[in-house]
Amino acid sequence: MYTTEFDYHRAGSVQEALALLAANPDAKLLAGGHSLIPAMKLRLASPPALIDVSKVAGLRGIRLEGVEVVIGAMTTHRDVEFSDVLRAACPLLSQVAPLIGDPMVRNRGTVGGALAHADPAADYPASMLALGASMTIASTSGERTVPADEFFTGMFETAVAPGELLTEIRVPAATLGEGQAYEKFAHPASRYAIAGVAAVVRTQGGSVSSARVAMTGAGYHAMRLTKVEEALVGQTPTPEVVEAAVRGAVSPDELLGDHFASAEYRAHLVEVQARKAILRALGSAG
């Protein structure tokens, strides 16, 4: 199927992209295009204009800045997969990237595009919640920082407002005693998560000092599993403790049900993936 007609603009800078957004308020931003272009071909989206930000200088790259890893929004999944900086300072994202789509998707798709699109079955949102990441969002009036806990607001909805552009993601570097892991039950064709769980767990003195656990794929958007986190903190991290913590992690009433999996089955999958992710995170805590 073909798209409707649209105007095409290529931005050369963040400022130019924001100016184009101001002049074309109904335009859509084009990053890797793996979500937007199929939607346009199916006539699920018919924007009058596209603003291509894939070549904007300064929006791509991964660097360590103090105690944070800074990831440009146009950084590709492949860049994340093979980043030595992330392998050392944020291994969770190095685990997530190879599980996204296929090599063609990973070569073109971007971190910022995936986060801004906020597909409820995408992998990065749960990871950013578990990591305690923050998003830098630019507009003509300046920049603002939004924590991941406030970024995902609904199905395909985020805190990025009309006229704004997600420019970078800041992730705390892993600390001593911290383990990170991601586990998902994937759709065999699309590789999207039917249920996925990311876990970042810190241990100190033989007990869990902090835990951030988040799910994707099962709900209307990625969310923290706060009951699981609270059940882990202060406990000796034995398999039995983890098993008790993940039991009833989320109610089916809060989850999606469709022809891929019922809400009840997704609730079961969240428990299974949470157990696996937490145990693997604990095993890697150094």
N, C-alpha and C positions, 0 to 999 in steps of 0.2 A: 504494500500500500504506500501511497505517496503522502508527503506532508502538504499542508496548505502553504500558500506563499508567505514568505517572511523576508524582512530586511536583515542583512548580516553586517555586523560591525566587529572589527578586531581591535581590542584595546592594547595599547603598548605600555601602560602604567596603571597603577591603582587609581591615581587621580583621574586618568582618562576613562577608566571603567566606571567610576562613580559619576563622572559627568555624563557619560552615555546613559547610565541608569536614570539620572535625573531628567534627561531629555526624552527618554523612552520608558515611562513608568510601567508599562505592561510587558516590557521585554523580559526574557529569561537569560540568565547567565549560562554560558556553555563552557564546561571544564573538559572532562574526558569524553562526555557525551553518551556514556553507556546506559544511562537512565533516561535522559531527556530525548534523545533521537528516536529510540523505539516508541516512546510515548507519543511523539509527534507523528510518526509513521502510522500509528494506530488511531490517530486523531483523538487521542485522550488528552492531548495538549496542543493548542494552536496559538502559540505566541506570535504577535505581529513582528517581533524582532528578536534576534539573538545577539548577545554580546559575548564574544569569544575572549576569555581571559587566560587561555592555556599558555600564551606566550608572554604574559606579563612578567617583567623583570622583578626578581626578588621574591616571587611567590613559590619558588621551588627550592628545596634543599633541606638538609637535616644537620643541625649543629648542636653542640653542647654549650650551654650558656649558664655558667655557675652550677646551680643544683637542678637545672631544668634542661630538658631536651626541647628544642624549638623545631617544629616541622612546618614548612611552608605549605599553604593550602593546595598548591598545584603539584605537590610531590606525588609521584605515582606509587601504586601498590608495589611495583617491582623495586622502586628505590627503597621503600620501607623494608621489603623482604631481604635485601642484600646490604643494608646499612650496618657497618661495623659499629657506629655510634649507638644504634638502637640495640644491637646484640649485647653490648656491654652495659648500657645504662637503662634500657627498657626492653627486656627480652619478650615481654608479652606481645608487643606489636610485631616483633620478628616472627612470633608464632602465628599471629592472626593473618598477616598478609599472604602467605602461601596458600591459605585455605579459601581465598576469594576467587571465585570464577575459574578462569583458565588463563594460560600465559598471555593471550591476546588482551583479555580484560585487564590483567595486572599491568601490562605495558602501557595502557592508555588511561585507565581509570585513576582518579586522584583521591587522596585522603579528604581534602576539603569538599570535593564534589559529593562524596559518599556521606559525609557528615551533614552537609547542608540539605541533601535530599532526604535524609532521615528515614530511609526505608525501614519498617519495623523488623525486617529479617536480616538487616545488614550486620556485619561483624564489628566494625569499629565502634559504634555507639556504646555497646556494653563494655568494651575495653576502655574507652575514655572515662566512663563512669567509675569503673574499678580502679583506674589509675589516679583519679582525682585531677584530671586534666582541666585546662581552661582554654577558651576560644577567644581569639582577638578578632573583633569585628570593626571594620572601617566604614565611615560614612563621610559625607561632605562636611560634617561638623566635628570630625575627629575620630578617635578610636575609643572602644570600650572593651572590657574583658568580662566574659560570661563564664562562670564555672560550669563544668559538664552537668552537674546536678540540676542546673536551671536551663540548660540548652535545649534539651529534647522535650517539647511541649505537647506533642500529639502525633498521630499517624501522619507521616510526611510533613510534620510541622516542627519548626525550631524557633529559637529566639532571634534569628536573623530577620530583620524587618525589611519591608520594601525600601529599595534605595541603598541597602547595605551590602557589604561584601565580607565574607569570612576570609581573613588573610593568613592566619597562622594558628597553630595549636601548640600549647605549652604543656609538657608532661613532666612531673617530678621524676628525677632520676632515682633509680632503685637505691635503697640504703642497706646497710649491714643487717642481716637477719630477715630480709624480705624475699619472698618467693612469689612468682607470677605465673599464671597458667590460663589457657583458654581451651574449652572443650565444646564441641557442637555436634548435634545430630543434623546432618545436612540433607537437603533435597538432592537426590542423585543426579538430576539434570542441571539445575541452575546453580547448585552449590550454596544457595542461600540457606540460612539457619532455620530449621523448623523449631529448634530450641538450642540456644547456645548460652554458655555461662563463662564469664571472666572472673578470676579471683586474684586479688593481691593481698597477701597475708604476711604480717610481721610477727616474729617470735622473739621473746626476750626472757631469759631466766627460766626456760622450760615451759612457758605458757604463751598463748596468743596475746600480743599486746595491741594489735589492731587488725581489722579485716574490712575489706571492701569487696563485695560480691555483687555482680550485676548480670542480668539476663537479657537476651535478645531473641527475636524470632517467635516468641510465644505470646507476647502482649501487643498492645496497640503502639507502643514505642518501648525502647530500652528503658529498664528501670533497675534500681538497686533492690537487692534482697535484704532489707534491713533486719528482718527477723533472724535470718541466718547469721548475719554479722554479729548481732547482739548475743546470739547463743554461743558464738565462738570465743569472743573476747574474754580473757581471764581464765580460760580453760586450758588444761593440758591437751595438746593436739593429737589425741589418739584417734584411730579409725572409728571407735565407738562414739566418741564425742562428735566427730564430723557427721556420722550417720544420724545421730539425734538432732544435730543442728539443721540438716537439710530436710528432715522429714516434715512434710506439709509446708515446704518453702513458700509456696504461692497457691492461692485458691483458684480453681478452675473458673470461678465467676469473674476473675480479673483477666482471663486469657482469651485469645482468639480460638475459634473453631471453624474449620473449613474442610474441603475435600482432601486436603493433605493429612490433617490430623485434628482430632477433636480437642476441645479445651481440656478434657480430663486426661487425655493422652499427653498433651503438652505439659500439663502439670507434673505428670510422672517423669517426662523427659527432663524437665528442669531439675528435679531432684537428682536424677542420675548424673546429669552433666555437672551439676553443682558439686556433688560428691567427688567426681573425678577431678574437676578443676582444683578444688580446695586441697585434696590429697596430693596432687602433683605440685601445686604451689608450695605446700609445706615441705615436700621432698626436695625442692630446689632452693629453699631458704638457706642463705649462707651467712 
